[in-house]
Amino acid sequence: MRNTFLLSFVFMALVAPAASETLIIGQKDGKDIVTVRVGEATQSKQSLPIFPGISTKTAGAKGLSLLKVVIPPGGKAEAHTHKGYESAIYLLQGKVETRYGEHLEKSVVNVAGDFIFIPPDVPHQPVNLSDSEAAIAIVARNDGNEQEHVILYPTKK
């Protein structure tokens, strides 16, 4: 049953509503199930389009967030860290190189279907390796206010 719920939620996260505004169904009182139907993307601190799904703001979540991230063709995020929080990513579509480490000197390439774990405070920068296809990922974090703890990471120009 737990797997069915997770799969149902992931499916719902992939299907954006026709309306441009986010629709929240249920009360954020800790007693109701809350459904978040996201309309248009917002811009993250990392300069990527995101579809905020579950968070403190949308669903009243206290210790987690779940969102959809899109890296446009040829695009990349600003280098950043998540101060004190872990990230788990499922790459739905695309091929992404993530540069990471103190000087972004390390690199890993992930493809659709990969699960990715980023420990707290690790500087990283995902780059879409395709010039024609968006990369799409579902991102979970043990932080209900996930954008509040994004710290942009200085890189050499």
N, C-alpha and C positions, 0 to 999 in steps of 0.2 A: 504494500500500500504506500509506503514511504517513497519508493521509486516512482510509482505512478504519479504521486503528487509532484515530485521534482520534475518529471518529464512534462507534466501538464503545465507547470509554471514556466519551464524553459520555452515551451511552445508559445505560451501567452506572451512571453517577453520578446519573441521574434515577430509577432504580428502587431504592428502599430495600428491604432485606430484611425479612421478616416478624418476625424476632427483634429484640429491643430492643438487642442488643449489636452492636458493630462486629466484623465477621469479616475477618481478614487472612489471605490465602492467599499463601504463598511466603515466602522468607527475605529479610530486609532486609540482605543481605550485599553488594549491588552486583553480584551475578551471576545472581539470580533475577528473573523478572517477578513483581511483587507486585500482587495484586488486593485492593482495599479495598471491602468491602460494608458500608455504613453503616446502622446501625439508627436509633435515635432521635436527634433534633437535640440539640446542646449550645447553650449560650448564649455568644455572643461578647462581648468587651469593649464592643462597640458596641451591646449590648442587642438583638441579633437572633438568631433561631434559625439555626444553621449545621450543615451536615453535612460534617465534615472528611473529605475524600477522600484526596488525596495530600499528604504532608508528611514532614518528618524523622521525626516520631513514628510515623506509620502505615506508611510505605513505605521509610523510609531516604533520602528525597530530600534532596539537599544544597542545591540552589539554586532550588527551586520548590515551590509549593503549589497545589492545585486543590481547590475546595470548592463546595458548593451553599449559597446564602444565600436565606432566605425573609424577605420583609418582609410582615408580616401586613396585612390590610385596614386602611387608615387609619394604619398604623404608620410609624415612622421610626427610623433609626439615631441613636445619639448622634453628634454632630459629632466628627470624628477625623482623624488623619493616619496614614500608614504611613511611619514614620521610615526614610528611605533606600531605599525600595522602590517599584517600579512595580506597578500593578494593571491587569489586563485583564479586562473583564467582558463576558459575553454575556447579554443579557436574554432569558430564555426566555418569560416570561409577565408581563403587566402593563404599567403605565405609571408611570414613576418620575421625579420631579423631583429632581435632585441640585443642592443649593445648595453653592457652593464659593467659595474666595477667603479672604483674611485675615479678613473679617467676614461670610463666607458671603453676600456681596452679589451674587455672580454666580449664574446658574442655567441649567441645561439640562434639557430634558424628553426622556426616552427611552422608546421603545415596544418591545414584543417584537420580536426580530430585530435589534436594534441591538447593535453592538460598541462598547465604551466603553473609553477609555484614561485612566487617572489617573496623572499623573507623581508621582514621590516627593515627600513632604512637603507636598502640596497639601491644605489643610483642606477637608473635604467632609462632606455629610450627605444621604444618600438618603432620600426621602420617597415612600411609596406613595400615589399620587393616587386610588386606588380605595378606597371604603368597603366593598366587597363581595368583592373578589378579591385574593388574595395575589399579590405580585410575586415571581418566582423568577428567580434568576440563577446562572450558573456563573462563578466568580471564580478567576483565575489570578494568582499573584504570584511574583516572582523572589526568594522568601524561603521556605525550608523550614520555618521556625518562625513562620509568619505572624501569629499572635496576640501573640507576644512583642514585636513592633515596632509595635503599634497604640498610638497616643498619643491619649487623649481630648483634645478641643479645647474650651477654655472658650468658652461663648457667653453673650450677654446674656440675662437672663430677662425 
